[in-house]
Structure formats: structure tokens, C-alpha cells
Amino acid sequence: MITGLSPANQQFVTSIDNLQSQLNNAQNQLSTGLRVNQASDAPQQIGDIFQARSDLGSVNQVIQNLNYVQAQVNAGDSAIQSAVQLLQNASVLGSQGAGTNVTQSQRNALATQIQGILSQVVGLANTQANGVYIFGGDAPQTQPYQVDSASATGVDRAAPMQATQQIQDPTGITFPISQTAQDIFDKRDSTDNPAPENVFAALNNLQLALQAGDTTAIGTALDSLNTASDYLNQQAGFYGTAQNRISSAISLAQKFQVQDQTQLSSLQDTDVTSVALQLTQDTTAMNAALAAQAKRPTSTLFDYLPIVNG
């Protein structure tokens, strides 16, 4: 190949090109914070980088999912605790109505308060978090219950419910995190009739017994209310266990997150101190080379030959 450059000049151009390439690479690393910006930067490490990114993405998704359901589980636990307190209030009111010195007018007033408590419990059964009905089971967009005085339980159920949702911890183990409003407040037997633990039925029966002035029925309703209250406490235990498992899973996932981030950083992040030092050195070398080249003599042998006049 024929070139118009002398060997010395060709070497100079090559050196300048190399320095410029190093400068560009250093500046790119400092601007992006990454020493591996494309596969050609570290071809032998690309597989490890992709794996580390995948691991970090997976654990980030697990944390996001856990945080999402944690809000629902916390809301569920709070709703059940509130329902337990309401049933305790109802029991006090029912006991007052069971007294022999209570007038029917007073029992009617107590019945109205029980009706209000039933409405509040229905509201708790329809608790929402993150825009969904947390006790809706596999149909979280549908309101589970509404008050219906004509019903045997005092409420109307949207449809039979089931909850199959589970959440995954960072090790891949899944566990349940929800129950349905039917499981919690509207317990039924195999023939779909209200079970003794049915919260709605216990409150409705107490209201009807107070309105009827039937002290025997009031006593029976109070027994049912106690059974329902004990059952509610058991359901609160389920949500307490779910809260603990989610908190532990989030803590473990965050540890994995730190490990994965550290691994990824070691594979691809820029060593800012060393790259900045290299940038300074390359810039100095570039300036020195250009200055030296500028001082080189540009005269040739022809410049010293005498001029012959024709």
C-alpha cells in the first residue's frame, strides 16, 4: 500500500488515534457510570452480566409483589380486628336487651343499634385496598356483600366465593395470603346454609330477637354471637401469620437484592477514581504529543537547494 505519510508521521497518527479511543472510552464510562456499555467492551463477562441483571430483576419483582399484597393483608387484619370489636359491642347490647326490666321500646332501640353494627360489619366485609375488594377472593373487582333485611342472614351475597391466590417468597415457596368474606363473616355448611360461626346470621338473629322481645331467643342469639366472635378471632390469627410471613419474605428478598446489586456492580460499574485518573493521563499525553509534533521541523532537502534562474 502506498501512503503519503512518512513512517514517523504514520506512527504519530496511530498513537493519536489510540489515545483518542482511550479518551472516548473513559469519557463514556464516566458519563454512563458503566465500564461495560456494549458486548465488545467485555465479551467474556456478558453472560454473567445478563444473569446478574436477570436475578436482580426477579428479586425486584418479588419485592414489588410482596409490598402490594402486604397492604391488602394489613387491611384485612385491621378489618377483622374491627369486626371483633363490633361483635363485642353487640354482645353488650344484647345482654342489656336480655334483662327482665327492659321495655320493648328499649329493646327496639337496641335492635336498631344491632342493625347498625350489622351494616358496619358488611362494610368491613367489603374492605378495599389497592383498588380491589380484599375479601373478594378470586373476584376482587366484585363487591362481596350488601345489606338485605329479607335474607335469613340479613345480607345478600354476590356469589359463592373462593380464594386461591398465593404469593411467592424469594426462594420460590408460595403461601396463601387471603380469605374470602364468605370464609370470614358468612361461614356456611356443605349445603350452603349458615353455620354456627356465621357472623352475619348471629347479628341478624339478635336483632330479630330484640325486636320480638323474646328473651329466650335473645339468649340463643347471644350464644351464637359468642361462637361467631371466637371464630373471627381465629381468622385474625390467619392474617397475623400471613403478615409475619410477608415481612420475613420482604426482609430476605432485600438481602438477595443487595447481593445481586453488588454482584452486578462488580461486573459492569465504572471505577470512577481509576478511570478519572486514566482520563487525566491520556489527556496529558495527547496534549504533549500534539505539542511535540508541532515543534518538529517541516523543512525538506529541497528547501536547501539553490534556486536556478532561467
C-alpha positions in Angstrom: 0.0 0.0 0.0 1.3 3.4 -0.9 0.9 6.1 1.7 1.7 9.8 1.6 2.9 9.7 5.3 6.4 9.0 6.4 6.9 6.2 8.9 7.3 8.7 11.7 4.1 10.6 10.9 2.2 7.3 10.5 3.3 6.2 13.9 2.2 9.6 15.3 -1.2 9.3 13.7 -1.7 5.8 15.1 -0.7 6.9 18.6 -3.1 9.8 18.4 -5.9 7.5 17.3 -5.2 5.1 20.2 -5.2 8.0 22.7 -8.4 9.4 21.3 -10.0 6.0 21.6 -8.9 5.7 25.2 -10.2 9.2 25.9 -13.6 8.4 24.3 -13.9 5.2 26.3 -13.0 6.9 29.6 -15.5 9.7 29.0 -18.2 7.2 28.1 -17.6 5.3 31.3 -17.7 8.4 33.4 -20.9 9.7 31.8 -22.8 6.3 32.0 -21.3 5.0 35.2 -20.7 1.7 33.4 -17.4 0.2 32.2 -19.4 -2.3 30.1 -21.7 -0.4 27.7 -21.7 -2.9 24.9 -20.7 -6.5 24.3 -17.4 -5.6 22.8 -16.3 -3.9 26.0 -16.1 -7.2 27.9 -17.2 -10.1 25.7 -16.2 -12.8 28.3 -18.4 -11.2 31.0 -21.6 -10.5 29.0 -23.2 -13.8 30.1 -22.5 -13.1 33.8 -23.8 -9.6 33.4 -27.1 -10.7 31.8 -27.5 -13.4 34.5 -26.9 -10.9 37.3 -29.4 -8.4 35.7 -32.0 -11.2 35.4 -31.5 -12.2 39.1 -31.8 -8.6 40.2 -34.9 -8.1 38.1 -36.6 -11.2 39.5 -35.9 -10.2 43.2 -37.1 -6.7 42.5 -40.4 -8.1 41.1 -40.8 -10.3 44.2 -40.3 -7.3 46.5 -42.9 -5.3 44.5 -45.4 -8.2 44.7 -44.9 -8.7 48.4 -45.3 -5.0 49.1 -48.5 -5.0 47.1 -50.1 -7.8 49.0 -48.8 -6.6 52.3 -51.1 -3.6 52.1 -54.0 -5.9 51.4 -53.1 -8.3 54.3 -52.7 -5.4 56.7 -56.1 -4.0 55.7 -57.6 -7.5 56.1 -56.2 -7.9 59.6 -57.4 -4.4 60.6 -60.9 -5.1 59.2 -61.2 -8.3 61.2 -59.9 -6.7 64.4 -62.6 -4.0 63.9 -65.2 -6.7 63.4 -64.2 -8.5 66.6 -64.7 -5.2 68.5 -68.1 -4.7 66.9 -69.2 -8.1 67.9 -68.1 -7.4 71.5 -70.2 -4.2 71.4 -73.2 -6.2 70.0 -72.8 -8.7 72.8 -73.0 -5.9 75.4 -76.1 -4.5 73.8 -77.7 -8.0 73.5 -77.1 -8.6 77.2 -78.8 -5.4 78.1 -81.8 -6.4 76.0 -82.0 -9.8 77.8 -82.7 -8.1 81.1 -86.2 -8.5 82.6 -86.6 -4.8 83.4 -86.1 -3.7 79.8 -89.1 -2.3 78.0 -89.9 -3.3 74.4 -89.2 0.3 73.4 -85.7 0.0 74.8 -85.2 -3.4 73.0 -86.3 -1.8 69.7 -83.7 0.9 70.2 -81.1 -1.8 70.9 -82.2 -3.7 67.8 -81.6 -0.6 65.7 -78.1 -0.4 67.1 -77.5 -4.0 66.3 -78.8 -3.3 62.7 -76.2 -0.5 62.5 -73.5 -2.9 63.7 -74.5 -5.4 61.0 -74.2 -2.7 58.4 -70.7 -1.8 59.7 -69.6 -5.5 59.5 -70.9 -5.6 55.9 -68.8 -2.6 55.2 -65.8 -4.3 56.7 -66.5 -7.4 54.5 -66.4 -5.0 51.5 -63.0 -3.5 52.6 -60.9 -2.3 49.7 -57.1 -1.9 49.3 -55.2 -1.2 46.1 -58.5 -0.7 44.3 -59.8 -4.2 44.9 -62.1 -5.9 47.4 -59.6 -7.7 49.6 -62.2 -10.3 50.7 -63.5 -10.8 47.2 -61.3 -13.9 46.7 -60.9 -14.7 43.0 -63.3 -12.0 42.0 -61.7 -9.0 43.7 -63.5 -6.4 41.5 -66.9 -7.5 42.7 -68.4 -6.2 46.0 -69.0 -9.3 48.1 -72.0 -8.3 50.2 -74.8 -5.9 50.7 -77.4 -5.5 53.5 -80.7 -7.3 52.8 -83.2 -7.4 55.6 -85.3 -10.0 53.8 -82.4 -12.5 53.9 -82.0 -15.1 56.6 -78.6 -13.7 57.4 -79.6 -10.1 56.9 -77.2 -9.8 53.9 -77.1 -10.6 50.3 -74.0 -12.4 48.9 -72.9 -11.6 45.4 -71.9 -15.2 44.6 -70.2 -18.2 46.2 -66.6 -17.4 46.8 -63.2 -19.0 46.8 -59.7 -17.6 47.3 -56.8 -19.4 45.5 -54.3 -16.5 45.4 -50.9 -17.2 46.8 -47.7 -15.2 46.9 -44.1 -16.3 46.2 -41.2 -15.6 48.5 -37.7 -15.0 47.1 -36.8 -18.7 47.5 -39.8 -19.7 45.3 -42.0 -21.0 48.1 -45.6 -19.9 47.8 -48.2 -19.4 50.6 -51.8 -18.2 50.9 -52.4 -14.6 51.9 -56.2 -14.1 51.7 -59.6 -15.5 52.7 -63.0 -14.6 51.3 -65.7 -12.6 53.1 -67.7 -15.8 53.0 -65.0 -17.7 54.8 -64.7 -15.0 57.5 -68.1 -13.5 58.0 -70.6 -15.8 56.3 -69.5 -19.3 57.3 -71.7 -22.0 55.7 -72.1 -25.8 55.8 -71.9 -28.2 53.0 -75.5 -27.5 52.0 -74.7 -23.7 51.8 -76.8 -23.0 55.0 -75.4 -20.6 57.7 -73.1 -22.4 60.1 -73.0 -21.7 63.8 -69.9 -19.5 63.2 -71.8 -17.2 60.8 -71.3 -13.6 61.9 -74.0 -12.1 59.8 -76.6 -14.6 60.9 -75.7 -14.2 64.6 -76.1 -10.4 64.4 -79.3 -10.7 62.3 -80.8 -13.2 64.7 -80.0 -11.0 67.7 -81.7 -8.0 66.0 -84.8 -10.1 65.3 -84.9 -11.5 68.8 -84.7 -8.0 70.3 -87.5 -6.7 68.0 -89.6 -9.7 69.0 -89.0 -9.2 72.7 -88.2 -12.9 73.1 -85.7 -13.2 75.9 -85.1 -16.9 75.2 -84.3 -16.1 71.5 -82.0 -13.3 72.7 -80.1 -15.7 74.9 -79.7 -18.1 72.0 -78.6 -15.3 69.7 -76.0 -14.2 72.2 -74.6 -17.7 72.3 -74.3 -17.7 68.6 -72.7 -14.3 68.7 -70.0 -15.6 71.1 -69.4 -18.6 68.8 -69.0 -16.2 65.8 -66.7 -13.9 67.8 -64.4 -16.8 68.7 -64.4 -17.8 65.0 -63.5 -14.3 64.0 -60.5 -14.3 66.3 -59.3 -17.5 64.6 -59.4 -15.7 61.2 -57.4 -12.9 62.7 -54.8 -15.5 63.5 -54.6 -16.4 59.8 -53.9 -12.8 58.8 -51.4 -12.4 61.6 -49.5 -15.4 60.3 -49.6 -14.0 56.8 -48.3 -10.7 58.0 -45.3 -12.4 59.6 -44.5 -14.5 56.5 -44.7 -11.5 54.2 -42.4 -9.4 56.5 -39.9 -12.2 56.6 -40.1 -12.7 52.9 -39.5 -9.0 52.2 -36.5 -8.9 54.6 -35.0 -12.0 52.8 -35.7 -10.6 49.4 -34.0 -7.3 50.3 -30.9 -9.2 51.3 -30.9 -11.0 48.0 -31.4 -7.7 46.3 -28.3 -6.2 47.9 -26.3 -9.3 46.9 -27.4 -9.2 43.3 -26.8 -5.5 43.0 -23.3 -5.9 44.4 -22.6 -8.7 42.0 -23.9 -6.7 39.0 -21.9 -3.6 40.1 -18.7 -5.6 40.3 -19.3 -6.8 36.8 -20.2 -3.6 35.0 -19.8 -0.5 37.0 -17.1 2.1 36.4 -14.2 2.5 38.8 -14.6 6.3 38.8 -11.3 7.0 40.6 -9.1 5.0 38.3 -11.0 6.0 35.1 -10.7 9.7 36.0 -7.0 9.2 36.6 -6.6 7.5 33.3 -8.6 10.3 31.6 -6.2 12.9 33.0 -3.1 10.9 32.0 -4.4 10.3 28.4 -5.3 14.0 28.1 -1.9 15.0 29.2 -0.3 12.5 26.8 -2.4 13.8 24.0 -1.5 17.4 24.6 2.2 16.6 24.9 2.2 14.6 21.7 0.4 17.3 19.8 2.8 19.9 21.2 5.9 17.8 20.3 4.6 17.3 16.8 4.1 21.0 16.3 7.7 21.7 17.1 9.1 19.1 14.6 10.9 20.7 11.7 8.9 20.6 8.5 11.8 21.5 6.1 13.0 19.1 3.4 16.2 18.7 1.4 14.6 20.7 -1.4 14.3 23.7 0.8 18.2 23.9 0.9 18.8 23.6 -2.9 19.8 26.8 -4.7 17.3 28.4 -6.9 18.4 28.4 -10.5 17.2 31.3 -12.6 16.4 30.6 -16.1 
